[in-house]
């Protein structure tokens, strides 16, 4: 289980820098991403104990621990006492991103967990495998629990269950933006129309949950999201094959609309 805080160390050329990182995957991965190439990275609990977790596999330790041998490369010979993290690599069909099982390859496509919608990973997949990655919820959890490519693919959600998010285009009137449906009508505008909006996000989802959509996209803008964080006047689409439902983001929830 992740702690609230960790002491993170970057060691390079006998210089050691220390920082505190939050105990979540994004914060830890962000710390590693900003470390210099060739640095030795260690992570410890606030009590000073080395931290490593089989579901993360993100951290490299000095000494003879032999941790994450598949995830590291030898440092230049002059160092001789450490390892260097591979940023992205593929092993047994599983795509690892800073040591995390971020997705898998199969059936001519790369399926990546939604939390890893990072430009660096997207570029890697496109360049190495010449495919556009497909993003799905729950992939990381299943792979972390020991599921292989076959097992993870079998329980992955079916094709067609998708989330799309629409936001008003740049040409839309300022007075139309970030207002409720009632206020929109009060200002003399018709119901929301598709031609007023642009699609800023599309991805596969596991559960049709408006609350989860708000938690995931209303508080921050993940990479690959082409607009601002989810806001009032945006439209959320839940699609399953040819059937879609649309929801207008209101000041206190959602209202289903025709779109």
N, C-alpha and C positions, 0 to 999 in steps of 0.2 A: 504494500500500500504506500502511496506517495505521501511524504511529509509536507508540511506547509512551506518550509524553506530549506534550502541546501546551500552549503558553501561550495562554490565552483572555483576551480583553479585553472589557470592557463600558464603553462611552463614553456618558455622559449629562450634559448641561449642563456640558460642559467638565471633568467629573470622570471619571477613568479608574481602574477597578479591574481588578486582574489576579489570575488564579488558574491553577493547573495542573489539567488534566483528563486522564483516561486516554484512550488512543487507541482508543476503541470507540464505536460509534454511540449506545449507550444513555447513556454518560457525557456525550458531547458534546451530545446532545439534551436531557439533563437540565439541563446548564449553561444552554443557550439558553432553556429553559422558565422558569427562575427569573430571567432578566434582566427588567428593567423594560420595560414597553411604551414604545416610542419610542427605546430605546437603540440605539446602533450597536455591532455585535458583530464582532470580528475574531478570527482564529485564526492562530497562527504556530507554526512548528516551534521546538524548543528552540534552534536556531541562528539564529532570527530571520527565517526565510523565510516569506512568506505561504503559507498552505496552502489549496488548493482542489482538489477532486476531482470529476469529472463525475458520479460515482456517489453523491456525498453532497449536493452543492449546498446546503450548510447555512450557509455563512458569507458575510458581507457585508463588503466592504472599502471603506475611505475612498478618495477619489480617483476617477480616471476609468477604472477597470478595466472597468466595464460588466459585472461578474460577476452572474450570476443575475438578469437584469432581469425575468424573468417571476415570480421568487420574492419580489420586494420591492416596497414602496410608497414613494413619496416621503415624507420626513419633513416636519414643519411647516416653513414657509418660513424661519423664523428660523435653522434649522440650515443648510439650503442646501447642505450638502457631504456628505451621506450618504444612506443608504437604510435602510429598516426591513424586517425579515423578516416575511413573511406566515407565519403559523403553519400553516394548513391551506388548501390550494386544489386545484382540479381543472383539469387542462390536457390536452386531447386524450384525455379519458377516464381519465387516470391521476391518482390521488389522491396529493398530496404532503403529507408531514407534516414540518414544519421542513426543507423542501427535499428530503427523502428520498422516492423513489418507493415509497410504502408499499402501494399496491394499485391496483385499477382498478374501473371501473364497466362492467357489461355484462349483458345478458339479465335486466334488472330486479333485479340484485343488486349489492352492493358486496363485492368480494373483497379482503381485507387480509392482508398477511403477519403471521404469528403474533407476530413480535417487536414489532409495533406495536399490541398489545392495550392501548391507553391510553384512559382514560375520556374524555379530551378529544376524541380521534379518533372514538371510538364515538358520543359525543353529536353530533358534527358530522354524521356519516353519517346518524344517525337523524333529526335535525332537517332536514337539507337534502334528503334523498332518501327519507325515510319507509320505510327498510328496515333490517333488522337485519343488520349486517355478518357475512360469512362469513370465518373465519380459516383460512388455508392456509399451509403451509410452502413456501419457495422462491420466493414471488412477488417479493419484493424483489430477489433475485439475478437473476431473469430480466429484470425491468424495468431494473435497473442495467446489465445487459449490452447494453441497447439494444433489447430486445424491446418491441413495442407491445402494446396491449390484445389484439388478435387473436392475435398470436404467443404471448403469455403465457397466454391462456385455452386455447389449443389444447394446450399442453404441461402445463397444470395437471392435478392429479390428478383422477381420476374421482369423481363423486358417490358418497357412501356409505362411502368409506374414512375412518374416523373414529377418534379417540381419545377415550375417556371415562375419567375418574378418579373413584373413589368413596372416601369416608372415613366412618368410623363416626359415626353421628349423636350429637347431644348427649345423647340419652337412653340411650345404650349404657353398660354398666357400665365404670367406670374401669379395672378389672382386665382388661378385654378389649382395651384400647387399647395400641398400640405394642408388641405382642408377636409372636413368631413363631407359626407354625401349631402347632409342637410344644408350645410353652408354652401356647397357647390350649387345646389338648387336655388338657394336664396340669392346667389349672385347671378342667376340667370343662365347657368350652364346646363346642358342636357346630361343624361346619364353618361358615365365613362364609356368611351368608344375605343376600340382597338387601335384605330389610326392615330389617336392622340398619344399613344404609348410606344415605348421601345422595350424590347426584352433585354434585361441586363444579366439574367442568370438562368441556366438550365442544368439540372442534374437529376440523378436517380435518388429515390428516397425509400426508406424501409417502412415508415409509418406516416399516414396522413394525419399529421398533428399540427394545427396552427400554432399552438403554444411552443412546440419545438422549433418551428420555423422562426418565430419571433426571438427565441433564445439564441438561435444560431446566427441569424442575419440582422437582427435588430440592434445588436450591441456592438458589432464591429463589421468590417467589410473584409471577407476572406479574399485571398488572391483568386483571380479568375472571375470575380464579381465586377461587372463593368459599370456599376452605378454607386450611389451612396448607400449607407445602411438603411435597412427596411424602415419606411416612414409612412405617416399618414398620406393618403391618396395613392399609394402603391397598390398593385393588384397581384394577388398570389393565385397561381393556377395549380390545381392537383389534377394530373392527367393519368389515366389508366387505359392504354390503347387509344381508342377513338373517343372515349368519354372524358369530359373535362368539367371541373367545377371551378368557379372563380370567386375570389373573396377580396373585397375592398378593405384596406386597412383604415380603421376608424380610430378616433382618439382613445377609445376604450374597448378595443377588440376588433372584430371583423364583421362585415356584412356580406352575405353571398349576393352576387349580382349576375346579370347577363352581360356578356362581354364579347 
